[in-house]
Amino acid sequence: MPKSAARSYHVWVMELLGLDKGELSALCVELGHPAFRGKQIADWLYSKGVREISGMSNLPAGLREQLAGAGTLSRCEVVGESRSSDGAVKYLLRLADGETIETVLLPYSDRTSVCVSTQVGCRMGCLFCATADCGFVRNLGPGEIVDQVITLQELGGRRVTHVVLMGMGEPLMNLANVVKAMRLLNDEMGISMRRITLSSVGITPAIDKLAALDLQITLAISLHAPNDELRAMLIPIATKYPLKGLIQACGRYADSTKRRLTFEYLLISGVNDKPEHAAELVRLLSGMLAHVNLIPYNEVEGKRYRKPSRQAVSEFRRVLENGGMEVTQRLERGKDISAACGQLRSRTE
């Protein structure tokens, strides 16, 4: 490898967590060691969850010293937690630069799911969301995204089987790092792509870019309204990405990947939970390879929005199902710990 290339490579690999076994093997070769050492390092990072380079005990001491000089190993630190009576646990994690993010552990009888953040804060400005009040600070790197899963797997004492990118931030505004993180979760941690869900408010150009990658993940679009006027009121960025173009991009995604999309619909009392809204939603999504996931609003302190009545949820669902839509209703978890993203961070700060 030319000296100039080596120098640029070292700049790129300053953070070891976030590199795959191929990249780690290339680094080992560059440092004068056999390529198989890269697989050993990947095992320490993603399977054993090592927190110090010095802890990689089956590596030669010389390689450990070289790694310490060529890169860093940054792991998050738990600085707050809130436990629900239903088993859900929300953690506030501090990153290497002192910024904090939220991650939620969701244990079920047949699986263990983790809801991760992809940005520190968020710039989407959704009026019902506590994260919007945090503002936007920066994107998370792929290692910082994967580290949330590694950390909660350690804390929960159970192997994580499902990951949802549905915490703080808009994943499609951090597409390159998010895609790298999903590949690491699949290739290095053994989590099936089909058990990874990416939730987005609908960044239309990024949906086409994601479709071109043909990843077998589940794409979930946070729709929350059946028309542009109401959607723009709830999600300001929606003015830039109108529903017509968004739905067309979703259709192209389904055609390209052959994967069914999920349309998330947050039901807010008196705002978007009327039967006429449901009928309009049926017309909007008719003919698509999709299903609707209804989410009764999890009330946020300081926000004027309220949870819908059971009757309103039931009637909304009935209209959708009568219109031929496949509908699920999200199981409410963590109500007693303010599990909606952004609330623990806001309260702590």
C-alpha positions as CSV (number, residue, x, y, z in Angstrom):
1,M,0.0,0.0,0.0
2,P,1.5,3.4,-0.9
3,K,2.5,5.6,2.0
4,S,0.0,8.3,1.1
5,A,-2.8,5.7,1.0
6,A,-1.7,4.3,4.4
7,R,-1.8,7.8,6.0
8,S,-5.3,8.4,4.7
9,Y,-6.4,4.9,5.9
10,H,-5.1,5.6,9.4
11,V,-7.2,8.8,9.6
12,W,-10.2,6.8,8.5
13,V,-9.8,4.0,11.0
14,M,-9.4,6.1,14.1
15,E,-12.5,4.5,15.6
16,L,-12.2,0.7,15.7
17,L,-15.8,0.1,16.7
18,G,-17.6,0.5,13.4
19,L,-15.2,-1.3,11.2
20,D,-16.1,-4.8,9.8
21,K,-13.8,-7.8,9.8
22,G,-12.6,-7.1,6.3
23,E,-11.5,-3.6,7.2
24,L,-10.0,-4.8,10.4
25,S,-8.1,-7.5,8.5
26,A,-6.7,-4.9,6.1
27,L,-5.6,-2.8,9.0
28,C,-3.8,-5.8,10.6
29,V,-2.0,-6.5,7.3
30,E,-1.0,-2.9,7.0
31,L,0.5,-3.1,10.6
32,G,2.4,-6.2,9.6
33,H,0.2,-9.0,11.0
34,P,-1.8,-11.9,9.5
35,A,-5.2,-11.0,8.1
36,F,-6.9,-13.5,10.5
37,R,-6.2,-11.2,13.4
38,G,-8.9,-8.9,12.0
39,K,-11.5,-11.6,12.6
40,Q,-10.3,-12.0,16.1
41,I,-10.6,-8.2,16.7
42,A,-14.1,-8.2,15.2
43,D,-15.0,-11.0,17.6
44,W,-13.8,-9.0,20.6
45,L,-15.7,-5.9,19.4
46,Y,-19.0,-7.3,18.4
47,S,-19.4,-10.6,20.2
48,K,-17.4,-10.2,23.5
49,G,-18.1,-6.4,23.8
50,V,-14.6,-5.6,24.9
51,R,-14.1,-2.0,26.2
52,E,-10.3,-1.7,26.1
53,I,-7.9,-2.7,23.4
54,S,-5.7,-4.1,26.1
55,G,-8.5,-6.6,26.9
56,M,-8.1,-8.4,23.5
57,S,-6.0,-11.1,25.3
58,N,-5.5,-13.5,22.4
59,L,-3.7,-10.8,20.3
60,P,0.0,-10.3,20.5
61,A,1.1,-7.5,22.8
62,G,2.8,-5.7,19.9
63,L,-0.4,-5.7,17.8
64,R,-2.4,-4.3,20.8
65,E,0.1,-1.5,21.2
66,Q,-0.1,-0.8,17.4
67,L,-3.9,-0.7,17.5
68,A,-3.8,1.7,20.4
69,G,-1.6,3.9,18.3
70,A,-3.6,3.6,15.1
71,G,-7.1,3.9,16.5
72,T,-9.4,4.3,19.5
73,L,-12.1,2.1,21.1
74,S,-14.9,4.3,22.4
75,R,-17.8,2.7,24.2
76,C,-20.9,4.4,25.6
77,E,-21.6,4.8,29.3
78,V,-25.0,4.4,31.1
79,V,-25.8,7.7,32.9
80,G,-29.5,7.2,33.5
81,E,-32.2,4.6,33.3
82,S,-35.9,4.2,33.8
83,R,-37.6,0.8,34.3
84,S,-41.1,0.0,33.4
85,S,-43.4,-2.5,35.2
86,D,-43.8,-4.3,31.8
87,G,-40.1,-5.0,31.6
88,A,-39.1,-2.2,29.2
89,V,-36.0,-0.3,30.2
90,K,-35.0,3.1,28.8
91,Y,-31.3,4.0,29.1
92,L,-29.6,7.3,28.7
93,L,-26.2,6.7,27.2
94,R,-23.2,9.1,27.3
95,L,-21.0,9.1,24.2
96,A,-17.2,9.7,24.0
97,D,-17.7,13.4,23.4
98,G,-20.1,13.8,26.3
99,E,-23.4,14.0,24.3
100,T,-26.2,11.8,25.4
101,I,-28.7,9.6,23.5
102,E,-31.6,7.3,24.5
103,T,-31.9,3.6,23.8
104,V,-34.7,1.2,24.9
105,L,-34.6,-2.4,25.7
106,L,-37.8,-4.3,25.0
107,P,-37.8,-7.9,26.2
108,Y,-40.6,-10.2,25.0
109,S,-41.2,-13.9,25.8
110,D,-40.0,-14.9,22.3
111,R,-37.5,-12.2,21.4
112,T,-35.5,-9.3,22.6
113,S,-35.7,-6.0,20.8
114,V,-33.7,-2.8,21.1
115,C,-34.8,0.6,19.9
116,V,-31.7,2.7,18.9
117,S,-31.0,6.3,18.1
118,T,-29.2,7.4,14.9
119,Q,-28.6,11.0,15.7
120,V,-28.0,13.2,18.8
121,G,-31.2,15.1,18.7
122,C,-33.2,15.6,15.6
123,R,-33.9,18.4,13.1
124,M,-37.3,17.1,11.8
125,G,-39.2,19.3,14.3
126,C,-42.2,17.0,14.7
127,L,-44.6,18.9,17.0
128,F,-45.6,15.8,19.1
129,C,-42.1,14.6,19.8
130,A,-39.9,15.3,22.8
131,T,-36.7,14.8,20.8
132,A,-37.6,17.8,18.7
133,D,-37.2,20.0,21.8
134,C,-33.5,18.8,22.0
135,G,-32.5,20.3,18.7
136,F,-30.0,18.7,16.4
137,V,-26.4,18.2,17.4
138,R,-24.8,15.6,15.1
139,N,-25.1,12.3,13.4
140,L,-24.0,9.1,15.1
141,G,-21.3,7.0,13.5
142,P,-21.9,3.4,12.7
143,G,-20.0,2.2,15.8
144,E,-22.1,4.5,18.0
145,I,-25.3,3.0,16.6
146,V,-24.1,-0.6,17.0
147,D,-22.7,0.1,20.4
148,Q,-26.2,0.7,21.7
149,V,-27.1,-2.9,20.8
150,I,-24.0,-4.3,22.2
151,T,-24.4,-2.4,25.5
152,L,-28.1,-3.3,26.0
153,Q,-27.3,-7.0,25.1
154,E,-24.8,-6.9,28.0
155,L,-27.2,-5.1,30.4
156,G,-30.2,-7.3,29.5
157,G,-28.3,-10.6,29.7
158,R,-30.2,-11.8,26.6
159,R,-29.1,-11.9,23.0
160,V,-30.7,-9.1,21.0
161,T,-32.8,-10.6,18.1
162,H,-34.5,-7.5,16.7
163,V,-33.4,-3.9,16.2
164,V,-35.6,-0.9,15.4
165,L,-34.0,2.3,14.3
166,M,-36.8,4.3,15.8
167,G,-35.1,6.3,18.6
168,M,-33.7,9.8,18.5
169,G,-33.0,11.2,15.0
170,E,-34.0,10.6,11.4
171,P,-32.2,7.6,10.1
172,L,-32.4,8.6,6.4
173,M,-30.7,11.9,7.2
174,N,-27.7,9.8,8.3
175,L,-28.0,7.2,5.6
176,A,-24.4,6.1,5.0
177,N,-23.7,5.6,8.7
178,V,-27.0,3.8,9.2
179,V,-26.5,1.5,6.3
180,K,-23.0,0.6,7.6
181,A,-24.4,0.0,11.1
182,M,-27.1,-2.3,9.7
183,R,-24.5,-4.3,7.8
184,L,-22.5,-4.6,11.0
185,L,-25.5,-5.8,13.0
186,N,-26.1,-8.5,10.3
187,D,-22.6,-9.5,9.4
188,E,-20.8,-9.2,12.7
189,M,-23.6,-9.7,15.3
190,G,-25.7,-12.2,13.4
191,I,-28.9,-10.2,13.5
192,S,-31.0,-11.0,10.4
193,M,-31.7,-8.0,8.1
194,R,-35.3,-9.1,8.1
195,R,-35.4,-8.4,11.9
196,I,-34.2,-4.8,11.4
197,T,-36.7,-2.1,11.0
198,L,-35.8,1.5,9.9
199,S,-38.4,4.1,10.7
200,S,-38.4,7.4,8.7
201,V,-40.7,10.4,8.4
202,G,-40.2,10.0,4.7
203,I,-37.2,11.6,3.1
204,T,-38.2,10.8,-0.5
205,P,-34.8,10.9,-2.3
206,A,-33.2,8.8,0.4
207,I,-35.9,6.1,0.0
208,D,-34.8,5.6,-3.6
209,K,-31.2,5.4,-2.5
210,L,-32.1,2.8,0.1
211,A,-34.1,0.8,-2.4
212,A,-31.1,0.6,-4.7
213,L,-29.2,-1.2,-1.9
214,D,-31.8,-4.0,-1.9
215,L,-31.4,-4.6,1.9
216,Q,-34.0,-7.1,3.2
217,I,-35.0,-4.8,6.1
218,T,-38.4,-3.5,7.0
219,L,-39.0,0.2,6.0
220,A,-41.5,1.9,8.2
221,I,-42.8,5.3,7.2
222,S,-44.1,7.6,9.9
223,L,-47.1,8.9,8.1
224,H,-49.4,10.1,10.9
225,A,-51.8,12.0,8.5
226,P,-53.6,11.1,5.3
227,N,-53.2,14.5,3.6
228,D,-50.5,17.1,3.1
229,E,-52.2,19.9,5.1
230,L,-52.5,17.9,8.3
231,R,-49.2,16.2,7.9
232,A,-47.3,19.4,7.5
233,M,-48.9,20.7,10.7
234,L,-47.5,17.7,12.6
235,I,-44.3,17.1,10.7
236,P,-42.8,20.4,9.3
237,I,-40.4,18.6,7.0
238,A,-43.4,17.2,5.1
239,T,-43.8,20.5,3.3
240,K,-40.5,19.5,1.4
241,Y,-41.7,16.0,0.7
242,P,-45.4,16.0,-0.3
243,L,-47.4,12.8,0.1
244,K,-47.8,12.2,-3.7
245,G,-44.0,12.0,-4.2
246,L,-43.5,10.1,-0.9
247,I,-46.1,7.4,-1.8
248,Q,-44.6,7.0,-5.3
249,A,-41.1,6.5,-3.8
250,C,-42.6,3.9,-1.4
251,G,-44.2,2.1,-4.3
252,R,-40.8,2.0,-6.1
253,Y,-39.2,0.7,-2.9
254,A,-41.7,-2.1,-2.7
255,D,-41.4,-3.0,-6.4
256,S,-37.6,-3.0,-6.1
257,T,-37.1,-4.9,-2.9
258,K,-40.3,-7.0,-2.9
259,R,-40.6,-6.0,0.8
260,R,-43.8,-4.9,2.3
261,L,-43.7,-1.4,3.8
262,T,-45.2,-0.5,7.2
263,F,-47.0,2.8,7.5
264,E,-46.9,4.0,11.1
265,Y,-49.9,6.1,12.1
266,L,-49.8,7.9,15.4
267,L,-53.3,8.5,16.6
268,I,-53.7,11.8,18.4
269,S,-57.0,12.6,20.1
270,G,-59.1,15.1,18.1
271,V,-56.3,15.7,15.6
272,N,-56.0,12.8,13.2
273,D,-58.1,10.0,14.7
274,K,-61.5,10.5,13.1
275,P,-63.2,8.0,10.8
276,E,-62.9,10.4,7.9
277,H,-59.2,10.4,8.4
278,A,-59.2,6.6,8.2
279,A,-61.2,6.6,5.0
280,E,-58.8,9.1,3.5
281,L,-55.9,6.9,4.5
282,V,-57.5,3.9,2.8
283,R,-57.7,5.9,-0.5
284,L,-54.1,7.0,-0.1
285,L,-52.6,3.6,0.4
286,S,-55.0,1.5,-1.8
287,G,-53.1,-1.0,-4.0
288,M,-49.8,-0.8,-2.2
289,L,-47.8,-3.7,-0.7
290,A,-48.2,-2.3,2.8
291,H,-49.8,-2.5,6.2
292,V,-50.7,0.1,8.7
293,N,-49.4,0.1,12.3
294,L,-51.6,2.1,14.6
295,I,-49.9,3.8,17.5
296,P,-52.0,5.4,20.2
297,Y,-50.1,8.6,21.2
298,N,-47.8,8.3,24.2
299,E,-48.3,11.6,26.0
300,V,-45.3,13.9,26.4
301,E,-45.0,16.4,29.2
302,G,-45.3,19.9,27.9
303,K,-47.1,18.9,24.7
304,R,-50.7,19.7,24.2
305,Y,-51.6,16.5,22.4
306,R,-53.5,13.7,24.1
307,K,-54.0,9.9,23.7
308,P,-57.1,8.9,21.8
309,S,-59.9,7.0,23.4
310,R,-60.2,3.2,22.9
311,Q,-63.4,3.8,21.0
312,A,-61.7,6.2,18.6
313,V,-58.9,3.7,18.0
314,S,-61.3,0.8,17.5
315,E,-63.4,2.8,15.0
316,F,-60.3,4.0,13.1
317,R,-59.1,0.4,12.8
318,R,-62.6,-0.8,11.7
319,V,-62.7,1.7,8.8
320,L,-59.2,0.6,7.6
321,E,-60.0,-3.1,7.8
322,N,-63.3,-2.6,6.0
323,G,-61.3,-0.8,3.3
324,G,-59.2,-3.8,2.8
325,M,-56.1,-2.6,4.7
326,E,-54.0,-4.9,6.8
327,V,-53.7,-3.4,10.2
328,T,-51.8,-4.0,13.4
329,Q,-51.8,-2.0,16.6
330,R,-48.5,-1.5,18.4
331,L,-48.3,-3.1,21.8
332,E,-47.9,-0.2,24.3
333,R,-44.7,-0.6,26.2
334,G,-43.1,1.6,28.8
335,K,-46.0,3.9,29.4
336,D,-45.0,4.4,33.0
337,I,-41.4,5.5,32.2
338,S,-42.2,8.0,29.4
339,A,-40.8,5.7,26.8
340,A,-41.4,8.0,23.9
341,C,-38.0,9.1,22.6
342,G,-36.4,12.2,24.0
343,Q,-38.2,12.4,27.3
344,L,-35.5,10.9,29.5
345,R,-32.8,13.0,27.9
346,S,-34.9,16.2,28.3
347,R,-35.8,15.4,31.9
348,T,-32.2,14.6,32.8
349,E,-30.8,17.7,31.2
